[in-house]
Amino acid sequence: MIATETSVQILKFYVNGKWEAAAGASTHPVTNPATGEVIAQVPYAAAAEVDRVARLAHEAFLKWREVPVVDRVQIFYRYKTLLEKHAEDVARVLSTENGKTFDDAKMEVRRAIQMVEVACGMPTLMMGDSLENVSRGIDSISIRQPIGVCVGITPFNFPAMVPMWMFPFAIACGNSFILKPSEKVPMTPARTAELLHDAGLPEGVYNLIHGDKVAVDALMQHPLVRAVSFVGSSPVAKYVYEQSAKYGKRVQALGGAKNHLVVMPDADLEKSVEAIMSSAFGAAGERCLAGSVLVPVGDVAEPLLNLLVSKAKSMHVGDGMQPGVEMGPVVTGDHRNKIVGYIEKGVAEGAKPLCDGRGAVKGSNGFYVGPTIFDNVTPQMTIAKEEIFGPVLSVIRVKSLDDAIELVNSSKFGNTTSIFTGDGKAARDYASRIECGMVGVNIGVAAPMAFFPFSGWKQSFFGDLHAHGKDAVGFYTEQKVVMTRWF
């Protein structure tokens, strides 16, 4: 039975240290992807509401920037403790509204906590430089200072982790922050905001609002907003980059991908297939680091595909909160239909389905697509070029490593890629010559740790400074050089 709008909670905004109802705002349903049931209603902020929140965030920034960095990070030490204590609770909310398995959700929360851990090192990360006697009797130092109100616009696929690529770094640097998460998964950010409130963050330093393009445009155009961080599809990332820059904002806009997994003839097939399965079908393929094109080199294709297809067909698809389930649903019915459309396009263009995920779960109102593998794919096919963002793996066979490198480098995207091999020289050549920002060697998902940057290239990223790591500190601060002479 589908829940009625009156039987579910209406989410609130978190503004200036308080939870408040969005008076007069239109509301939209949030569904459980495993069942199709409406589990909450999310209000959308209008431009006037965005203006009010931005002004409050700016007032908070003027006070917060004066707090010593060693005191600022104490809040994040407490926040880390609270996140660890309530990790399973956060993961349960995440799995329910996003669809990924409970185990996968718990791993995501763990990665989110790692971002907070790195932000706790801000007293060291924000350090500047100094040099005595740059000229006779003159000393010079450089310092980093916060920039003001920062904004995060985040996607549905990692509602716990991706916001923490942003706000712990921004706030620890001395900025205030406004988060506008995906309207598809607003409950996880709300739960993590509750814990941040409990950690003792001062009023207005962190704010959470919900909305659609109206809210996003208002944030990008607001004169008090200094920086915008975005993660989503490449077309929207480009739009955010161009519009934010038009209004004088600092921007990091992370886009989509078409990630290739290259398998050499000397690869360990059992371990490689395990990594490929996780990369292509983990989180139902809804991640910008998912492997979506498999590139077997030479004679490895047949034994590789035999093993891969066998394992894919035995994969348990279902409600991610149920034990034993290996892959949950995709996030919405519309997204499921989009993925099915790509599968139909692959068939129409002549690709050979070795494993067809349409109709994976019978008799359910959930949004399910099972593991799908296409062979005989050519680089010109739609499924080989466009980001599907679902559990669809296209196989393009090549004869040599050089052919594989040429294929990968021909993509308009440049997020990540992986090579599976036992040959150190082949791995080194691949990592050196490939035009991607993140490279894995015998690793299915080359996701960088919190202390390294998330380094997409080409149309996978628009901007200069990437998310998390040292780049985040550079993005959320301005450098100032001070020269001193005393008479």
C-alpha positions in Angstrom: 0.0 0.0 0.0 1.4 3.4 -1.0 1.5 5.8 1.9 -0.6 8.9 1.7 0.9 12.4 1.9 -0.7 13.1 5.3 0.7 9.9 6.9 4.4 10.8 6.5 6.6 13.4 8.0 7.2 16.8 6.4 10.9 17.6 6.6 12.2 20.9 7.9 15.0 23.3 7.1 17.9 23.7 9.6 18.5 27.5 9.7 20.5 29.5 12.2 20.8 26.7 14.7 17.1 25.7 14.7 14.7 23.3 12.8 11.9 25.3 11.2 8.9 24.4 9.0 9.1 25.8 5.5 5.9 27.9 5.7 4.1 28.1 2.4 6.6 25.9 0.5 5.5 23.3 -1.9 6.2 19.7 -0.9 7.3 16.7 -2.9 7.4 13.0 -2.1 10.4 11.0 -1.0 10.1 7.3 -1.8 11.6 4.1 -0.5 13.1 2.7 -3.7 12.7 -0.9 -2.5 8.9 -0.7 -2.1 7.8 2.5 -4.0 6.2 3.8 -0.8 6.2 7.5 0.1 8.2 7.9 3.3 8.5 11.7 3.6 7.6 15.0 2.1 10.3 17.5 1.3 9.6 21.2 1.0 11.3 23.3 -1.7 12.8 26.7 -0.8 11.9 29.8 -2.8 14.4 32.5 -3.7 13.3 34.7 -0.8 14.0 31.9 1.7 17.5 31.4 0.1 18.2 35.1 0.6 17.2 35.0 4.2 19.4 31.9 4.9 22.4 33.4 3.1 22.2 36.6 5.1 22.0 34.7 8.4 24.9 32.5 7.3 27.0 35.6 6.5 26.2 37.1 9.9 27.4 33.8 11.5 30.6 33.8 9.3 31.6 37.2 10.7 31.7 35.7 14.2 32.9 32.2 13.3 36.0 33.4 11.4 37.3 35.0 14.6 37.2 31.6 16.5 40.7 30.1 16.7 41.1 27.2 14.4 42.1 24.9 17.3 38.7 25.7 18.9 36.8 25.2 15.6 38.1 21.7 15.2 37.0 20.7 18.7 33.4 20.6 17.3 34.5 18.1 14.6 36.2 15.9 17.2 32.8 15.7 18.9 31.0 15.3 15.6 33.2 12.4 14.7 32.4 10.7 18.0 28.6 11.2 17.4 28.8 9.9 13.9 30.5 6.8 15.0 28.0 6.2 17.8 25.1 6.6 15.4 26.6 5.2 12.3 24.2 2.4 11.9 21.2 4.7 12.4 22.5 7.0 9.7 23.1 4.0 7.4 19.6 2.7 8.0 18.1 6.1 6.9 20.4 6.2 4.0 19.6 2.7 2.8 15.8 3.3 3.2 15.7 6.4 1.0 18.5 5.6 -1.4 18.1 1.9 -1.9 21.7 0.7 -1.5 22.4 -2.2 0.7 22.8 -1.7 4.4 26.4 -2.9 4.3 27.1 -0.5 1.5 25.5 2.3 3.4 27.6 1.6 6.5 30.7 1.8 4.3 29.6 5.1 3.0 29.1 6.5 6.5 32.7 5.2 7.3 34.1 7.2 4.4 32.1 10.3 5.5 33.6 10.0 9.0 37.1 9.9 7.4 36.4 13.3 5.9 35.7 14.7 9.3 38.9 13.1 10.6 41.0 15.0 8.0 39.2 18.3 8.7 40.2 17.9 12.3 43.8 18.5 11.2 43.0 22.0 10.0 45.4 23.7 12.4 48.2 22.1 10.4 46.5 22.1 7.0 45.8 25.9 7.1 49.4 26.7 7.9 51.1 29.3 5.7 54.7 30.0 4.9 57.3 32.5 6.1 60.7 33.7 5.0 63.1 36.0 6.9 65.0 38.8 5.0 63.2 38.6 1.7 65.0 42.0 1.4 67.3 43.7 3.9 65.3 44.0 7.1 62.1 42.8 5.6 60.3 39.6 6.5 57.4 38.0 4.6 54.7 35.5 5.6 51.7 34.0 3.8 48.5 33.1 5.7 45.2 31.5 4.8 41.9 33.1 5.7 38.3 31.9 5.2 36.3 33.4 2.4 32.7 33.6 3.6 29.5 31.8 2.9 30.0 28.6 1.0 27.4 26.4 -0.7 27.2 22.7 -1.3 24.8 21.1 -3.9 25.0 17.4 -3.6 23.6 14.3 -5.4 21.4 11.4 -4.5 23.9 8.6 -4.7 26.0 9.4 -1.6 23.9 11.5 0.7 26.1 11.0 3.7 29.6 11.1 2.2 29.5 13.8 -0.5 28.2 16.6 1.7 31.2 15.8 4.0 33.6 16.3 1.1 32.5 19.9 1.6 31.2 21.3 4.8 33.7 19.9 7.4 36.6 21.4 5.4 34.8 24.7 4.8 33.6 25.2 8.4 37.0 24.1 9.9 38.6 26.7 7.7 36.4 29.3 9.3 33.6 29.7 6.7 29.8 29.3 7.1 28.0 26.8 5.0 24.6 26.2 3.3 23.8 22.6 2.1 21.2 22.0 -0.6 21.2 18.2 -0.9 19.3 16.2 -3.6 15.6 16.4 -3.1 15.5 12.6 -3.7 17.4 11.8 -0.5 16.9 14.6 2.0 16.5 12.5 5.1 20.2 11.4 5.5 21.5 15.0 5.4 18.9 15.9 8.0 20.0 13.1 10.3 23.7 14.1 10.0 22.7 17.8 10.6 21.0 16.7 13.8 24.3 15.2 15.0 26.3 18.3 14.0 23.9 20.4 16.0 24.4 18.1 19.0 28.2 18.6 18.6 27.7 22.2 19.5 28.2 24.2 16.3 27.2 27.8 16.8 24.0 29.2 15.2 24.1 29.9 11.5 27.5 28.3 10.7 25.8 25.4 9.1 22.4 25.5 7.4 20.4 22.9 5.5 17.7 23.8 3.0 15.9 21.7 0.4 14.8 22.6 -3.1 15.2 22.3 -6.9 16.6 24.5 -9.6 14.9 27.6 -8.1 16.9 27.2 -4.9 20.1 26.3 -6.8 19.9 29.4 -9.0 19.2 31.6 -6.1 22.3 30.3 -4.2 24.5 30.8 -7.3 23.3 34.3 -7.8 23.4 35.5 -4.2 25.9 38.3 -3.6 26.9 36.9 -0.2 27.8 33.5 -1.4 31.5 33.2 -2.2 32.0 29.6 -3.2 29.9 26.8 -4.7 30.7 23.1 -4.6 28.6 20.7 -6.8 28.5 17.0 -7.6 26.1 15.6 -10.2 25.8 15.0 -13.9 28.2 16.7 -16.4 25.5 18.8 -18.1 24.4 20.2 -14.8 28.0 20.5 -13.5 28.8 22.7 -16.6 25.7 24.8 -16.0 26.6 25.3 -12.3 30.2 26.1 -13.2 29.2 28.7 -15.8 26.5 30.3 -13.8 28.4 30.5 -10.6 31.5 32.0 -12.3 29.2 34.5 -14.0 28.3 35.8 -10.6 31.9 35.8 -9.4 31.9 32.7 -7.3 34.7 30.2 -6.8 33.5 26.9 -8.2 34.3 23.2 -8.1 31.7 21.3 -10.1 32.2 17.5 -10.3 30.4 15.8 -13.2 29.7 12.4 -14.7 31.9 9.7 -16.1 32.3 6.7 -18.4 34.9 4.6 -16.6 36.8 1.8 -18.3 38.1 -1.4 -16.6 41.0 -2.8 -18.7 41.8 -6.5 -18.1 45.2 -7.9 -19.4 45.8 -11.5 -20.3 48.0 -12.1 -17.2 45.4 -10.7 -14.7 44.2 -12.9 -11.8 40.7 -13.6 -13.1 39.0 -14.6 -9.8 40.2 -11.4 -8.0 39.6 -9.3 -11.1 36.1 -10.4 -11.5 35.4 -9.8 -7.8 36.6 -6.2 -8.2 34.7 -5.7 -11.5 31.5 -6.9 -10.0 31.9 -4.5 -7.1 32.7 -1.6 -9.5 30.0 -2.2 -12.0 27.1 -3.3 -9.8 27.9 -2.0 -6.3 25.4 0.7 -5.3 23.4 -0.4 -8.4 26.0 1.3 -10.6 24.8 4.7 -9.3 28.2 6.3 -8.7 30.5 8.4 -10.8 33.4 5.9 -10.1 31.4 2.9 -11.3 33.1 0.8 -14.0 30.8 0.9 -17.0 33.0 -0.3 -19.9 34.9 -3.5 -19.6 37.9 -3.7 -21.9 39.4 -7.3 -22.2 42.7 -7.4 -24.0 43.4 -10.3 -26.3 42.5 -13.9 -25.4 41.4 -13.0 -21.9 37.9 -12.1 -23.1 36.3 -15.5 -23.2 37.4 -16.9 -19.8 36.8 -13.5 -18.2 33.2 -13.1 -19.5 32.3 -16.7 -18.7 33.2 -16.2 -15.0 31.8 -12.7 -14.9 28.4 -13.6 -16.4 28.1 -16.6 -14.1 28.6 -14.5 -11.0 26.3 -11.7 -12.3 23.4 -14.0 -13.0 23.6 -15.4 -9.4 23.7 -12.0 -7.8 20.9 -11.5 -5.2 18.9 -8.3 -6.1 16.3 -7.0 -3.6 15.6 -4.7 -0.7 18.9 -3.4 0.5 17.9 -3.7 4.2 17.3 -7.5 3.9 20.2 -9.8 4.8 21.9 -11.5 1.9 21.0 -8.9 -0.7 23.9 -8.0 -2.8 22.4 -5.2 -4.9 19.4 -2.9 -4.1 17.1 -0.9 -6.3 17.9 2.3 -8.2 16.7 5.5 -6.7 13.4 6.3 -8.5 11.0 4.8 -11.0 12.0 7.5 -13.5 15.6 6.6 -13.2 14.8 2.9 -13.6 12.9 3.7 -16.8 15.9 5.7 -18.0 18.3 2.8 -17.4 15.9 0.3 -19.1 15.8 2.7 -22.1 19.6 2.5 -22.4 19.3 -1.3 -22.3 16.8 -1.2 -25.1 19.0 1.1 -27.0 21.9 -1.3 -26.6 19.9 -4.1 -28.1 18.6 -1.9 -30.9 22.1 -0.9 -31.9 23.3 -4.5 -32.1 25.0 -5.2 -28.8 24.6 -8.7 -27.4 23.1 -9.0 -23.9 24.9 -11.7 -22.0 23.0 -10.8 -18.8 19.7 -8.8 -18.9 18.6 -7.0 -15.8 15.1 -6.0 -16.9 12.5 -7.6 -14.7 15.1 -8.6 -12.1 12.6 -8.6 -9.2 9.1 -9.9 -9.9 5.9 -8.8 -8.1 7.5 -5.7 -6.4 6.6 -2.0 -6.6 10.3 -1.2 -6.1 12.6 0.3 -8.7 14.8 -2.7 -9.6 17.2 -3.3 -12.5 19.5 -6.3 -12.3 23.1 -6.7 -13.4 23.3 -6.2 -17.2 26.2 -7.1 -19.4 26.5 -6.4 -23.1 29.1 -8.0 -25.4 30.0 -7.0 -29.0 29.8 -3.3 -28.1 31.5 -0.8 -30.4 32.9 2.6 -29.3 30.2 4.4 -31.4 27.3 2.8 -29.6 25.2 5.0 -27.2 25.8 2.6 -24.3 29.6 2.9 -24.8 29.6 6.7 -24.8 26.9 8.0 -22.5 26.8 7.8 -18.7 24.0 5.4 -17.8 24.3 5.6 -14.0 23.0 2.1 -13.5 24.1 -1.5 -13.4 24.9 -1.8 -17.1 28.4 -3.0 -18.2 29.4 -2.7 -21.8 32.2 -5.0 -23.1 34.6 -3.6 -25.8 37.2 -6.1 -26.9 40.7 -4.9 -28.0 43.9 -6.6 -29.2 46.6 -4.7 -27.2 47.3 -2.4 -24.3 47.9 0.4 -26.8 44.4 -0.1 -28.2 43.0 0.0 -24.7 44.7 3.3 -23.9 43.6 4.8 -27.2 40.0 3.7 -26.4 40.0 5.1 -22.9 41.6 8.4 -24.0 39.0 8.9 -26.7 36.3 9.4 -24.1 35.0 12.9 -23.3 35.1 11.9 -19.6 38.1 11.5 -17.4 37.1 10.5 -13.9 38.6 7.1 -13.2 39.9 4.0 -14.8 41.5 0.7 -13.6 43.8 -1.9 -15.1 44.0 -5.5 -14.0 47.4 -7.1 -14.6 50.3 -8.8 -13.0 52.8 -6.9 -15.1 54.3 -3.9 -13.4 55.5 -2.3 -16.6 52.1 -2.5 -18.2 50.5 -1.0 -15.1 53.1 1.8 -15.0 52.6 2.6 -18.7 48.9 2.7 -18.3 48.9 4.9 -15.3 51.3 7.3 -17.0 49.6 7.6 -20.4 46.0 7.5 -19.4 44.0 10.7 -19.5 42.0 10.3 -16.2 42.3 11.9 -12.9 42.1 8.7 -10.8 43.7 5.4 -11.8 43.4 2.0 -10.1 45.8 -0.9 -10.5 44.0 -4.2 -9.6 41.4 -2.0 -7.8 37.8 -1.8 -9.0 36.9 1.6 -7.6 39.9 3.9 -7.3 38.2 6.2 -4.8 40.8 8.5 -3.2 41.0 8.7 0.6 40.0 11.9 2.3 43.5 13.3 2.4 43.9 13.1 -1.4 41.9 15.1 -3.9 39.0 13.7 -6.0 40.7 14.5 -9.3 38.4 14.2 -12.2 39.6 15.4 -15.6 37.9 16.5 -18.9 34.1 16.8 -18.7 34.1 15.0 -15.4 35.2 18.2 -13.6 34.8 21.9 -14.1 37.0 24.1 -12.0 40.6 24.2 -10.7 40.7 22.9 -7.1 39.1 19.5 -6.5 37.1 18.1 -3.6 38.7 17.1 -0.3 42.4 16.7 0.5 44.7 19.7 0.3 42.7 21.1 -2.6 39.7 21.6 -0.3 41.8 23.8 2.0 42.9 25.9 -1.0 39.3 26.1 -2.3 37.8 27.3 1.0 40.5 29.9 1.8 42.2 33.0 0.4 45.9 33.5 0.6 47.3 36.7 2.0 50.9 37.8 1.9 52.2 40.1 4.6 55.5 41.9 4.3 57.0 43.5 7.5 59.8 46.0 8.2 60.4 47.6 11.6 62.3 50.8 12.2 
